[in-house]
Every structure is written in structure tokens, then in C-alpha cells.
Amino acid sequence: MVRSLNSCRHEKLEKQFMGIDTGGTFTDFVLLSGEQISIHKVLSTPDDPSVAILQGIRELGLAEAAQQGRLVIVHGSTVATNAALERKGVKTVYVANKGLKDVLTLARQNRPELYNLTPDPIEPPVPEELCLEVDCRIDALGNELKSLQDKDIQRLVDAVQALNPESVAINLLFSFLDSRHEKRIEAAFAERYFVSRSSFVLPEYKEYERGIATWLNAWLGPKVDRYLERLVSELHGCSVAMMQSSGGTVDAAQASKRTVNLLLSGPAGGLAATRYIGEMIGESRFITFDMGGTSTDVALIDGDIRLTNEGRIGDWPVAVPMVDMHTIGAGGGSLGWVDGGGMLQVGPESAGAKPGPACYRAGGQRPTVTDANLLLGKLRPDAFLGGSMALDIGAAESAIRPLAEVMGMDVRDAASGIIRVANEHMNRALRAISVQRGYDPSLFRLCCFGGAGGLHVCALADGMGMKKAIIPVYGGVLSAFGMLVAPHERQLSHSSIQLLSESDEASLIAAFDEMANRGRLELEAEGIDAADITVGYSVDLRYLGQSFTLNLAWSSPEQLIEQFHQLHKQRYGHGMKRPVEMVNLRVAVSAPGQHFDMPSPSEPSASDIERVVIEHVVIAGYEERVPVYPRTELGVNKSYLGPLLIVEQVSTTMVEAGWQVTCDRFGNLLLDKIED
């Protein structure tokens, strides 16, 4: 197993802290060494993400520090996500009660194509021959109806040994009420197999969702465990923690036990950073927009990061807590193409890291959003990645030309079309997490990050009727930055279905406290000081007869009933005269991540702001040449009117006409719409 952070806490002052975000196209690095912050990017290596990580460490001059185990790394990995999407988990046996081994195959019977009378068959998550049954039963009140005999366990052990799997997933009915049967089965297999039991992974009602989470954990866990073990070995024992989908970190030594909690680890880092920066600038309402090379993630922060237990990965629900995020296949590498009806489309297919956009000169020949931005003048061919990677305008034009010919238009008009279609895809995603949920976007600041996002921020804000935006400091690597400042965290839950008006408040608080103590013990095992740990209680509520829930912070049952009515009306536009039912208890146990003062950018020595202009360039849509500024040379609290380009090491920002930009004392770029 990988080394725990606990062994290195006493050496903290000698260590350097690094956030690493492995994306589909780039792997991002943020290094904190004392008060000095360094950032870096390398192309990802999807076949083995550790190759890119080690390359970045070498290029940052940290090979010796890694050999000495002086790096403390917080890592957002796509290993589990990619393995799930590509169906490359390990051979896993699924154990259920007698008569219920087909639950995962039957699923919810939802039809993805409602009017298709002959749909293609869906591959079951677990092959029939790997689904086993055991003859025992707990009822809906937690009573034992059929005991688990030793002979039943031995029969199960013999059947599993004959199948020779790598892992075992155990999902028994009502195990969240009484886990003794699952724990006995787990004990029988723990020494030989990777074992996941539902009463640990997701102790909530809904046997299908609970079963999928448990199976995913077992199916992907060994792959994540091997990856982390290999990575830490190659880093000579450097401490490694993993970013969880909920926006908090977990020690790598425990991460493989909670693999299903890592499926959205990269994007969650950006939200953790946004919340941290919001505290610095005194704002708490953001709509986030993370545009990378392969995809775009959008989310809403209203005081705190919103979590959901209704996420999905591929065809499967993922009912563990994760950041409430909407993801679309539109990124810098998204491909432009014409459909059968002659309409221009962008994505979801991407050029990825290999071969990448045509302008990367790595073999790509099809047009991408990045190629279009370069051709329109919004990307500087000699300033990409701080000048370390030259872009080929000719290659971009050659890639877009066939598309333009099919559509019967000029190459630059085709490039503009690619950008407009991509922007509309992203605006649709932004509306899905704001307007469609009862939020007014104009009351929020659009927080844009990711390597490609700054080129689109003003156009997207205009499309949403938003008046404010921000390009955070280190915005091109914000997810990696967020991994440094993210809290150490555990999200625990337990189903407790009852009418809120009939609930026993003392019993509920006792249940909350029991979960909180478990979370505290796990964090303390990572070396977290007990005095730094905070705990928050919440409940999932619904009207009696509903299937879906809303989450509210814990207060008295009487207050919760009133708050639920108000929240339901805000979210869905109406309330109901029905009893309010409690479904799940939830506990968040957390401790602060790294905290440091952001260094203020240095004032430019020139009194005339025009002296920091690098050049004036031609950008499609503007008659006059547009000035280009290096981000590091912008004056603190000085306002600059668009149109203009701002270039930096890991991203480029296009400030459109009608907007102004101000660099605050932390280095964030604050964009404001100029009122007529």
C-alpha cells in the first residue's frame, strides 16, 4: 500500500507542496515552496499518467526533492474515470441475497431512447456468471429474517475461488440498517481479494444505486491501488493524497478503498480553488466555467460548493457525494464537423492529447476550437505555454479549409462558426445549472479557468446576461491550485427514512455524532490535529411520495419543514401540502488544506500603460489592431478597456469590446461589463 501522509507531518517545514491535475490533454502542476508559487504544464500521457507527472517534476527541477521524498503531492487523477468509461476494470464477483443477483442487470428500466422499439442491448455491468447469491436476509426494519450460516459462507468462498476474480463486491438488502452479514462475508474474503461492501461504500437505501457504487468501487479499486502504489514508488516515498469528487482530499493510503469517490477528482479541484479565491476577494456567488482541452465543466457556488448524489459515469449512476457539475464535450481540442444535414457541429469528439489540434504539429489534421481561435488571431503562435510551444497557423488553416469548402464559405468565417457553435454549447450548459434551477445568472460572477476558457469568457457572460467575470490567478491551472487549498474531508451518510414531524431529535443527533466520530478518526489517522477538524450535519428531505430529495443543513425538525417548503418552491416553482419525509442523514467532516498569502503582483515601472504592450495584432471582427499585454505587467487596480489580449504562461484571455479588466492585488483579473 502507499505511504500515509502521517509519516511526514513532522517534516512539514522542509517539504514542498505540489498540486497535480491530470487532464485529458494536459497535466497541470502548481508548486508551493515556502511563499514561492510555480506553475507548469506538460502534455498528458493517457496510457500511463505517471509518465507525464514524472516529466513535469523533472522539468520543474524537482527530481532530487522527489528522490529524497520531500514532495507532498495532492493529485487529481483520471485513472478511475478512464477505466470506467473504457470498461477496463478488473474481474469482479458481485454477491447479493438469494433471488437478487440480477439487480444490477435489470437496473431502473429507464429507456435512453423512448420511442426506439428495437434498442440495442445494453451490456450488463457484471456478467451473469460472476453474479452470486447467498441465502440470508435482513428486513426493512433491520430485523434478521434469515441468518447467515457458516456453510453458506463456505459455499460462497468455494464458488468465488472457482471463478478466480481479483475483487469482490457485496451488496445485501438493508445492509445500511444491519451490516453484520456483509461484514462476515467481507472477513471471509479480505485476505485474498480486494473487497467492497455496500454498508461501507454507500450505506443508503436504493439497492440498485448502492450496488452500482459498491461494484464500481471493487471493479476499479485494484487499478487505482496499483497506480498509486507505482506512482509513490517512482516518487521514492513522497507523500500522496488524492482529490475526491466532493471537493476534499483523502490520503492515498485510503484512496483505493474509496475509489468510487475519486471519479470527478480533477474538476472538483477547480471549485475548491474558486471558493478559496472567493474568500480572498469577499465574494461567495460564482458560476464556474472550466474549459480544458477535451471537455468543459460548469457548476454553481452559492456560498459553498453544491454536492449531489445523482451523478453518473457512463451508463451508471454514482450515488456517492460529488460536486454538482454539468460536463459537456466542448474543449479546446473539440473537433468541428458537418453533419448529414449540412449543419456545423462541434464535439463531443476531441483531438485529445494525441494527436491534438492541428496547430500543435503532432499529426492532427482535423479542425478544432484551438485551431479556430489561432486562425482568428486570439491565440499568439509564439506565446503559447509561455513561448515553450510554437503553434502553426498554416496547419490550422489547412485543417479548417476542407470544412469551409463543404459549407461554401471563407476559412475565417468557418473558424468563427466553430467558435459560435462551441460557445452556444457552453451557454446551454451554464443555463442548465443556473436558470433551469431557479437562479438568476446576473447575480453571480462568472469564474473562468482552464487553459482554453479565457478566450471565451466575455462572449459567454454576454450570452448569459452576466455583468461580472473573473479570471483567477493561476486560472490556467486552477484545478491543480485547488488541490493544494482543498480541505481534508470525509462525506458520510446513512439512510433514516421517517416523517420529519414524527422523528426523535435526540436519536438523530446520536446517529449524526456516531458518523462524525468515524470521520474524525479517519482524519486523525492522516495526522490532522483534532482541533482543526470541523463537522457539519445535513439531511435529505422530500415530500411523502416523491422519489427525489433536497438537502438542507440540520436544524430542528420544525425549522426544517418550513425551510424545505421554501427551497422546494425556489427550485421547482411550487410547494405541496404534504408531509415532509426525511431520507438520509449526512455528515461532512473536514479540516483546512494549505493556506498561504497570495503574493501581490509587482507594479509595472512604466507610468504609461501603453509601454507594457507587447504588440498590436489583427483579430477577426475588429477594424483596429488589438493590444497584447503580458499578465505579469498589468498595473494593480488599474482598469484596461477591451478589446485586448492578455497572455501568460498557461492561458490567454480575450477581453472583448464593451468590457474592462482590472488586476486586483492578488493577481486576479476582474472583468466588468461597461454600462451604456
Secondary structure, DSSP 4 states (H G I P E B T S, - for coil): -PPPGGGGGGGGGG-EEEEEEE-SSEEEEEEEETTEEEEEEEE--TT-HHHHHHHHHHHTT-HHHHHTT-EEEEEE--HHHHHHHTT----EEEEEETT-TTHHHHTT---SSTT-SSPPPPPPSS-GGGEEEE--EE-TTS-EEE---HHHHHHHHHHHHHH--SEEEE--TTTTT--HHHHHHHHHHTTTSEEEEHHHH--SS-HHHHHHHHHHHHHHHHHHHHHHHHHHHHTTT-EEEEE-TTS-EEEHHHHGGGGGGGTTHHHHHHHHHHHHHHHHHT--EEEEEEE-SS-EEEEEEESSB-EES-EEETTEEE-S-EE-EEEES-STTEEEEE-TTS-EEEEEEE-TTTT--GGG-SS--S-BHHHHHHHTTSS-TTSGGGGTS---HHHHHHHHHHHHHHHTS-HHHHHHHHHHHHHHHHHHHHHHTTGGGT--GGGSEEEEESTTGGGTHHHHHHHHT--EEEE-TTGGGHHHHHHHHPPEEEEEEEEEEEEGGG--HHHHHHHHHHHHHHHHHHHHHTT--GGG-EEEEEEEEEETT-S--EEEE---HHHHHHHHHHHHHHHHS---SS-EEEEEEEEEEEE-----PPPPPPPPS-SSGGGG--EEE--TT-SSPEEEEEGGGSPBT-EEESSEEEE-SS-EEEE-TTEEEEE-TTS-EEEEEPP-
